Amino acid sequence: MRPVIALLLILSPLFLCAAPVQVTVDVKNGMSRGGKPYFVKGAGGESHLDILAARGGNSLRTWSTDRLEQTLQEAEKLGLTVSAGIWLEPECSWFSYSKPEHCARQQERVRQLVMQFRDHPALLAWGLGNEVEGDGSQAAFWQQLEKLALMVKENDPAHPTFTAVAGMTEQKAKGMNEHAPHLDYVGVNTYGGLFGLRAQLAKIGWTRPWLVTEWGPQGFWERPKSKSGAPMEQTSTEKAEMMRRGYDEVIAQGGACLGSYAFVWGWKYEATATWFGLLTHDGETTAAVDVLEEKWSGHAPPNRAPIIQPLKDTPLEAVATGTSLKVRAEAADPEGDALVWRWAMLPEKIGHNAGRRLRMPAAVEGAITSTEGDLAQVKAPKQPGKYRLHVWVSDGNGHAATANAPFEVK
């Protein structure tokens, strides 16, 4: 008995008494889980899952399996499901989809992951790669996806497969339809292009199920630029209203849409300190979370995030070092809660930092000389360069509004 007891003790709780929940997908009936209709009301990210569940979300998406065991366990406790992303190699100098030996190693790696996690009751689907398809013209890539999809079905018939593409084009649809018919649905990552997605799918003749695997505000690549070339970020209020319209006009319209995953649940430094995060770096929720709760649950939260206007009196032209500025951030709270303004000047980052986990950068010392309510006295840094002035407006109840403006110092 001792060897048996020892074995049970070292086995992960993930595999003890676990039973998969059957998930099916078809274009007519959509997705079902455990025999019941299941519309994905989710977000991408693995932090603050208690808030996701409390706000009416039912699922989360990951991009890799690095923390999958822990994420599945936490999700199950909260009644959430997980679309588990499996990272696939891009076409590059050390990996090619035209080389059978590379594809064989990849398939075995994916098989082992599927075998490890297939029985967990919180598992919803397998995401085979994220934006790996390039322009969609490489037949070998889609052929490998077909092999992976068939392998998953053989080893885990309870869970569907998808791949997430960066926008949907005729070329990508052609590749998937001709070479990967056993993928159960396609995931589409889209931001400003969300509003034209249904028309695009109709134009290219896409008739299979689809799910919006990333969506949110306009991307930094889609926004107008300042004179210094920096993208002009929307305020948190503008982002929330855009997401409300996107959900109503595209995601909630039914048909072959299986639901969506908003990007990103939690905080991430990408382009700026506030661009995509549905929560701030301090864990406060923004107005976009209020919109998602309303759409997911059918009712608005009792206490909502503040409303904010774009910053006023920020310089449009480059300023000299040491220049003094007065900048205003007008904000109000829907419930009349007392507001607190927090300001910081951050150095502008170059590029979007995809795939890198960046910490909150240190604020420029001495840049905020004084504050009074919604007004800040700002002094341009001594070091020439590109900067971004940020403001967070908090209501004291775990909610915040954000706004920022880039400017250049010469």
KAHU-V896164 format. One record per residue. N is the residue number from 1. RES is the residue in three letters. SS is DSSP state (H for helix, E for strand, - for the rest). Layout:
N & RES & SS
N & RES & SS
This chain:
1 & MET & -
2 & ARG & H
3 & PRO & H
4 & VAL & H
5 & ILE & H
6 & ALA & H
7 & LEU & H
8 & LEU & H
9 & LEU & H
10 & ILE & H
11 & LEU & -
12 & SER & -
13 & PRO & H
14 & LEU & H
15 & PHE & H
16 & LEU & -
17 & CYS & -
18 & ALA & -
19 & ALA & -
20 & PRO & -
21 & VAL & -
22 & GLN & -
23 & VAL & E
24 & THR & E
25 & VAL & E
26 & ASP & E
27 & VAL & -
28 & LYS & -
29 & ASN & -
30 & GLY & E
31 & MET & E
32 & SER & E
33 & ARG & E
34 & GLY & -
35 & GLY & -
36 & LYS & E
37 & PRO & E
38 & TYR & -
39 & PHE & -
40 & VAL & E
41 & LYS & E
42 & GLY & E
43 & ALA & E
44 & GLY & E
45 & GLY & -
46 & GLU & -
47 & SER & -
48 & HIS & -
49 & LEU & H
50 & ASP & H
51 & ILE & H
52 & LEU & H
53 & ALA & H
54 & ALA & H
55 & ARG & -
56 & GLY & -
57 & GLY & -
58 & ASN & -
59 & SER & E
60 & LEU & E
61 & ARG & E
62 & THR & -
63 & TRP & -
64 & SER & -
65 & THR & -
66 & ASP & -
67 & ARG & -
68 & LEU & H
69 & GLU & H
70 & GLN & H
71 & THR & H
72 & LEU & H
73 & GLN & H
74 & GLU & H
75 & ALA & H
76 & GLU & H
77 & LYS & H
78 & LEU & H
79 & GLY & -
80 & LEU & -
81 & THR & E
82 & VAL & E
83 & SER & E
84 & ALA & E
85 & GLY & E
86 & ILE & E
87 & TRP & -
88 & LEU & -
89 & GLU & -
90 & PRO & -
91 & GLU & -
92 & CYS & E
93 & SER & -
94 & TRP & -
95 & PHE & E
96 & SER & -
97 & TYR & -
98 & SER & -
99 & LYS & -
100 & PRO & H
101 & GLU & H
102 & HIS & H
103 & CYS & H
104 & ALA & H
105 & ARG & H
106 & GLN & H
107 & GLN & H
108 & GLU & H
109 & ARG & H
110 & VAL & H
111 & ARG & H
112 & GLN & H
113 & LEU & H
114 & VAL & H
115 & MET & H
116 & GLN & H
117 & PHE & H
118 & ARG & -
119 & ASP & -
120 & HIS & -
121 & PRO & -
122 & ALA & -
123 & LEU & E
124 & LEU & E
125 & ALA & E
126 & TRP & E
127 & GLY & E
128 & LEU & E
129 & GLY & E
130 & ASN & E
131 & GLU & -
132 & VAL & -
133 & GLU & -
134 & GLY & -
135 & ASP & -
136 & GLY & -
137 & SER & -
138 & GLN & -
139 & ALA & H
140 & ALA & H
141 & PHE & H
142 & TRP & H
143 & GLN & H
144 & GLN & H
145 & LEU & H
146 & GLU & H
147 & LYS & H
148 & LEU & H
149 & ALA & H
150 & LEU & H
151 & MET & H
152 & VAL & H
153 & LYS & H
154 & GLU & H
155 & ASN & H
156 & ASP & -
157 & PRO & -
158 & ALA & -
159 & HIS & -
160 & PRO & E
161 & THR & E
162 & PHE & E
163 & THR & E
164 & ALA & E
165 & VAL & E
166 & ALA & E
167 & GLY & -
168 & MET & -
169 & THR & -
170 & GLU & H
171 & GLN & H
172 & LYS & H
173 & ALA & H
174 & LYS & H
175 & GLY & H
176 & MET & H
177 & ASN & H
178 & GLU & H
179 & HIS & H
180 & ALA & -
181 & PRO & -
182 & HIS & -
183 & LEU & -
184 & ASP & -
185 & TYR & E
186 & VAL & E
187 & GLY & E
188 & VAL & E
189 & ASN & E
190 & THR & -
191 & TYR & -
192 & GLY & H
193 & GLY & H
194 & LEU & H
195 & PHE & H
196 & GLY & H
197 & LEU & H
198 & ARG & H
199 & ALA & H
200 & GLN & H
201 & LEU & H
202 & ALA & H
203 & LYS & H
204 & ILE & -
205 & GLY & -
206 & TRP & -
207 & THR & -
208 & ARG & -
209 & PRO & -
210 & TRP & E
211 & LEU & E
212 & VAL & E
213 & THR & E
214 & GLU & E
215 & TRP & -
216 & GLY & -
217 & PRO & -
218 & GLN & -
219 & GLY & -
220 & PHE & -
221 & TRP & -
222 & GLU & -
223 & ARG & -
224 & PRO & -
225 & LYS & E
226 & SER & -
227 & LYS & -
228 & SER & -
229 & GLY & -
230 & ALA & -
231 & PRO & E
232 & MET & -
233 & GLU & -
234 & GLN & -
235 & THR & -
236 & SER & H
237 & THR & H
238 & GLU & H
239 & LYS & H
240 & ALA & H
241 & GLU & H
242 & MET & H
243 & MET & H
244 & ARG & H
245 & ARG & H
246 & GLY & H
247 & TYR & H
248 & ASP & H
249 & GLU & H
250 & VAL & -
251 & ILE & H
252 & ALA & H
253 & GLN & H
254 & GLY & -
255 & GLY & -
256 & ALA & -
257 & CYS & E
258 & LEU & E
259 & GLY & E
260 & SER & E
261 & TYR & E
262 & ALA & E
263 & PHE & -
264 & VAL & -
265 & TRP & -
266 & GLY & -
267 & TRP & -
268 & LYS & -
269 & TYR & -
270 & GLU & -
271 & ALA & -
272 & THR & -
273 & ALA & -
274 & THR & -
275 & TRP & -
276 & PHE & -
277 & GLY & -
278 & LEU & -
279 & LEU & E
280 & THR & -
281 & HIS & -
282 & ASP & -
283 & GLY & -
284 & GLU & -
285 & THR & E
286 & THR & -
287 & ALA & H
288 & ALA & H
289 & VAL & H
290 & ASP & H
291 & VAL & H
292 & LEU & H
293 & GLU & H
294 & GLU & H
295 & LYS & H
296 & TRP & H
297 & SER & H
298 & GLY & -
299 & HIS & -
300 & ALA & -
301 & PRO & -
302 & PRO & -
303 & ASN & -
304 & ARG & -
305 & ALA & -
306 & PRO & -
307 & ILE & E
308 & ILE & E
309 & GLN & -
310 & PRO & -
311 & LEU & -
312 & LYS & E
313 & ASP & -
314 & THR & -
315 & PRO & -
316 & LEU & -
317 & GLU & -
318 & ALA & -
319 & VAL & E
320 & ALA & -
321 & THR & -
322 & GLY & -
323 & THR & -
324 & SER & E
325 & LEU & E
326 & LYS & E
327 & VAL & E
328 & ARG & E
329 & ALA & -
330 & GLU & -
331 & ALA & E
332 & ALA & E
333 & ASP & -
334 & PRO & -
335 & GLU & -
336 & GLY & -
337 & ASP & -
338 & ALA & -
339 & LEU & -
340 & VAL & E
341 & TRP & E
342 & ARG & E
343 & TRP & E
344 & ALA & E
345 & MET & E
346 & LEU & E
347 & PRO & E
348 & GLU & -
349 & LYS & -
350 & ILE & -
351 & GLY & -
352 & HIS & -
353 & ASN & -
354 & ALA & -
355 & GLY & -
356 & ARG & -
357 & ARG & -
358 & LEU & -
359 & ARG & -
360 & MET & -
361 & PRO & -
362 & ALA & -
363 & ALA & -
364 & VAL & -
365 & GLU & -
366 & GLY & -
367 & ALA & -
368 & ILE & E
369 & THR & E
370 & SER & E
371 & THR & E
372 & GLU & E
373 & GLY & -
374 & ASP & -
375 & LEU & E
376 & ALA & E
377 & GLN & E
378 & VAL & E
379 & LYS & E
380 & ALA & -
381 & PRO & -
382 & LYS & -
383 & GLN & -
384 & PRO & -
385 & GLY & E
386 & LYS & E
387 & TYR & E
388 & ARG & E
389 & LEU & E
390 & HIS & E
391 & VAL & E
392 & TRP & E
393 & VAL & E
394 & SER & E
395 & ASP & -
396 & GLY & -
397 & ASN & -
398 & GLY & -
399 & HIS & E
400 & ALA & E
401 & ALA & E
402 & THR & E
403 & ALA & E
404 & ASN & E
405 & ALA & E
406 & PRO & E
407 & PHE & E
408 & GLU & E
409 & VAL & E
410 & LYS & -
